[in-house]
Amino acid sequence: MKLYYTPGACSQAPHIALRELGLAFDTVKVDLAKHTLPDGSDFRAINPKGYVPLLELDDGTRLSEASVILQYVADQKPGTIAPVFGTLSRWKLMEWIAFISTEVHKGFGPLWNPKTPAEVRGWTVQALGNRFTLIAKTLADQPYLTGAEFSIADAYLFVVLNWTGLHKVDLSPWPALTAFQARVAARPAVQATLKAEGLIK
């Protein structure tokens, strides 16, 4: 398999999942600002959507969208970092993944644009805070989103919550979230991912 990624982007979630499972894979770094690959070629020739992640399978099939790739990776070793497909617990996991994707991940959208007016930024941070409060209620009672075991939903949430640092969004009002971030960051596969992406030494 080959993962097309950008350091710190949502592609980091499947990157973590691949390392958690010890799967064999290669990585290709994408310059999202220029939409180019390391050889200077146009990334959009490979993924017309123009963004990461993209997972290329050994037969050449390509999958996009973090929420889909995460589940594909998890199902390479069923029941490890995602419940087996078809179970109620898998549907609950998918519920979390959908929420992170649509309400948290996309909720950061206006913050990436330096031209976003201050008022809009304020509304955006407030809306994110409402989502953080909801998530924190779950994480105050258990270490991970679905219970005692780490899952692909936790990998996704960890990556997205890290964006608060880039955008100067204070997470301190939600100690359950800061504790969660520290807990996930300490995992060996997460440390290996951060090092591979050049985000820590």
ChimeraX attribute file (.defattr): number of C-alpha atoms within 10 A of each C-alpha:
attribute: neighborCount
match mode: 1-to-1
recipient: residues
	/A:1	17
	/A:2	16
	/A:3	24
	/A:4	23
	/A:5	25
	/A:6	19
	/A:7	18
	/A:8	17
	/A:9	16
	/A:10	25
	/A:11	26
	/A:12	27
	/A:13	27
	/A:14	28
	/A:15	28
	/A:16	24
	/A:17	26
	/A:18	21
	/A:19	17
	/A:20	22
	/A:21	15
	/A:22	11
	/A:23	13
	/A:24	9
	/A:25	15
	/A:26	11
	/A:27	15
	/A:28	14
	/A:29	15
	/A:30	22
	/A:31	18
	/A:32	16
	/A:33	7
	/A:34	12
	/A:35	17
	/A:36	17
	/A:37	17
	/A:38	11
	/A:39	6
	/A:40	11
	/A:41	12
	/A:42	17
	/A:43	21
	/A:44	13
	/A:45	11
	/A:46	14
	/A:47	17
	/A:48	9
	/A:49	12
	/A:50	17
	/A:51	22
	/A:52	24
	/A:53	26
	/A:54	23
	/A:55	30
	/A:56	18
	/A:57	13
	/A:58	10
	/A:59	7
	/A:60	10
	/A:61	9
	/A:62	16
	/A:63	16
	/A:64	18
	/A:65	16
	/A:66	21
	/A:67	21
	/A:68	15
	/A:69	22
	/A:70	28
	/A:71	23
	/A:72	15
	/A:73	21
	/A:74	23
	/A:75	16
	/A:76	13
	/A:77	14
	/A:78	14
	/A:79	13
	/A:80	16
	/A:81	23
	/A:82	23
	/A:83	22
	/A:84	16
	/A:85	14
	/A:86	8
	/A:87	9
	/A:88	11
	/A:89	14
	/A:90	17
	/A:91	14
	/A:92	14
	/A:93	20
	/A:94	20
	/A:95	13
	/A:96	19
	/A:97	24
	/A:98	15
	/A:99	17
	/A:100	22
	/A:101	20
	/A:102	10
	/A:103	14
	/A:104	20
	/A:105	19
	/A:106	13
	/A:107	17
	/A:108	20
	/A:109	12
	/A:110	16
	/A:111	22
	/A:112	12
	/A:113	10
	/A:114	9
	/A:115	9
	/A:116	13
	/A:117	11
	/A:118	11
	/A:119	8
	/A:120	12
	/A:121	19
	/A:122	13
	/A:123	12
	/A:124	16
	/A:125	20
	/A:126	13
	/A:127	15
	/A:128	20
	/A:129	18
	/A:130	12
	/A:131	16
	/A:132	18
	/A:133	15
	/A:134	11
	/A:135	19
	/A:136	20
	/A:137	13
	/A:138	16
	/A:139	20
	/A:140	16
	/A:141	12
	/A:142	15
	/A:143	18
	/A:144	19
	/A:145	24
	/A:146	20
	/A:147	12
	/A:148	10
	/A:149	13
	/A:150	18
	/A:151	22
	/A:152	27
	/A:153	27
	/A:154	25
	/A:155	26
	/A:156	25
	/A:157	25
	/A:158	23
	/A:159	21
	/A:160	22
	/A:161	21
	/A:162	16
	/A:163	18
	/A:164	16
	/A:165	10
	/A:166	10
	/A:167	12
	/A:168	10
	/A:169	16
	/A:170	11
	/A:171	16
	/A:172	10
	/A:173	12
	/A:174	17
	/A:175	13
	/A:176	21
	/A:177	23
	/A:178	16
	/A:179	15
	/A:180	22
	/A:181	18
	/A:182	11
	/A:183	13
	/A:184	20
	/A:185	18
	/A:186	11
	/A:187	14
	/A:188	13
	/A:189	19
	/A:190	21
	/A:191	18
	/A:192	18
	/A:193	25
	/A:194	19
	/A:195	13
	/A:196	14
	/A:197	18
	/A:198	11
	/A:199	11
	/A:200	10
	/A:201	9
